[in-house]
């Protein structure tokens, strides 16, 4: 039996704050190992330290280089997913990685996890008096065009409040697995973050409700957070070199 075992298994991980190179290496590592069948479907929660700009895969590095301060002075990393750049600071970031046959991909296929995860987050916020809505109808997933920052682009899967985006997600799909990761903005301290934040709307500390959120996404009770396998730790260390390399970051 592979490490995935039952298709219904969902491992969840909670990482301490890490830099952009580490975070992106770990996301690609889990995607690779889930695709190989050596790791189970995985929900990962993580944070960023220091604040970092992540570029969408198709974005031009020159657009980052032209940013005024303070955003233009932040560390920068390139994602494997599309969409606009994100200024990662005070947020909850998640990644959900599923083998292509996983039940969470049915019945609507790869777009199903967008709604599933965002509805779980919206329900958690609503239980604490914070009401959010879906983005504009008729607009699909992440676009390769539009404003530089992702949170100034609005699509039907996004979570919104007061006309501003508070949560968005993007995907990378392979033949064997799907990686979806996204950001829920908890607070803002950069003027260049044109978005909503949980702290604007209530006193909820989302980090105290990660198990509740994980169980809502998994659709089942979960035990303690899991750990990376030795294979994953070794691969993540190798992939750090890719994401730290200026050739990758400046490839477009």
Secondary structure, 3 states (H helix, E strand, C coil): CCCCCCCCCCEEEECCCECHHHHHHHHHHHHHHHHHCCCCCEEEEECECCCEEEECCCCCHHHHHCCCCCHHHCEEEECCCCCCEEEECCEEEEEEEEECCCHHHCCCHHHHHHHHHHHHHHHHHHHCCCCCEECCCCCCCCCCCCCCEHHHCCCCCCEEECCEEEEEEEEEECCCEEEEEEEEECCCCCCCCCCCCHHHCCCCCHHHHHHHHHHHHHCCCCCCCCCCCHHHHHHHHHHHHHHHCHHHHCCC
